[in-house]
Amino acid sequence: MTATTVSRFEFAQPAGLEALPSPTGWRVMVAMKPAEVKSAGGILLPDRHVDQQQAVATVGYIVSIGPIAYNREDTGGFPWAKVGDQVLFGKYAGQPHDVTGAGQKIVLPIINDDEIQGV
């Protein structure tokens, strides 16, 4: 498996990945940078280490936004973030989804719109 980076210009579905789910309601899908699977010296890292790296990552790019995200009175009625923005969110926010294909693995958590803590 090859690690890839998700940059501001790669937040759309990378080629070869299976279909992405669409967030519903007030939810937001975020693409996170995959954890490194090799050390700087080329040694493969154990799965446990890779999982720990991914678990602490809390920065990603918004891939898609549900149809009623930010349309509630408690969020101020205006979007805090838009598709393509780099955002900060809580470590345990939302439900992570692993999307794989073409030798790539990308973690796509779906979080509530009010769980975004910074843009």
N, C-alpha and C positions, 0 to 999 in steps of 0.2 A: 504494500500500500504506500502510495506516495503522498506526503503531506503537501497541501497547497495553502496559499494564503488568500484570504478574502480581502480584497482592497475595495476602496470606494467605487472602482469601476468594474468590479466583479461581483457585485451583490445580486445581479440577476442570475438565473439558473445556469451554472456551468455546464458545458457540453458533456453529454454522456451520463448525467445524473438522472435518476428516476424522477418521476413527476413529484413536484413539491406540493404539500398540502396548502390550502388557503386558510388563513385565520378567519374565524367567524366572530360576529358581534364586536366587542370592544377589545379584541386581542391583536397583538402585533407579533410578526415573525421576524426574528433577528438571526443573521448569519454570523457565527463566531469563527475566529481564526482557529484552524485545527491545531492540536497539540503536536509538538515535534516528536517524531517517531525514532529519530537517530540523534546521537550526540554529535558535537562538533567534530569529533574524531571518526565518525562513521559507524559507531557501535549502535546496534538496535537497542532501544530502551524497552524495559519490560512493560507489559500492558498495564500493570498496576500504576507505574509511574506516569504513563500517558494519561490514564483516567484521572489521576490526581491533578495533573496539569490542567486538563479540560474542566475539572470541577471548580477550580478557582478563577477561571476566566470569566469576567463580567463585562466585557466590552465587545460590541459587535456592530454590524451595519443592519439597518432595517431593510428587509427584503419585501415585505408586504404588510398592509394594514387592513384590519377588518372593516366592514362597511359602516359600523356605527362608532368606531374608535374616536374618542375626543368629542363626541356629539352630546355628551351628558353635561348636566349643570355642574356636577361636582368636579369636572375637569376644566371648567372655565369656558367650555364651548368652542375652544380653538385648539388646533393641533400643537402639541409640544414638540413633536418631531415629525419628519416626513420620510418617505422611502429614499434610501441612500445616505441618510444621516448616520454618523457614528454615535452610538449611545452607550451609556453606563446604566447597569441595572443590578439588582441584588443577586448575590451568589445562588440563592435557592429559589429565585423567581421563575415561575412558569413551568412548563413541561418540555424537556429537551427531546428532540427528534433527530436521530442520526440518519443522514441521507448519504448513500454510497453509490458508486458507479464509476467506471473508467479509472479505477485505481485511486479514487478520491474518497475521503470521508469528511463531511461537513456536519457540524452540530447546529441545528436550527431550533432554538427554544421558541416556544410560543408563550408570550407573557401578556399580562393585562396592560392596557395602555397607561394606567396610573403607576405602574411599577418602574417606569423609566425615570431614573434619578438625575440624569444629566445628558446633554447633547454636546 
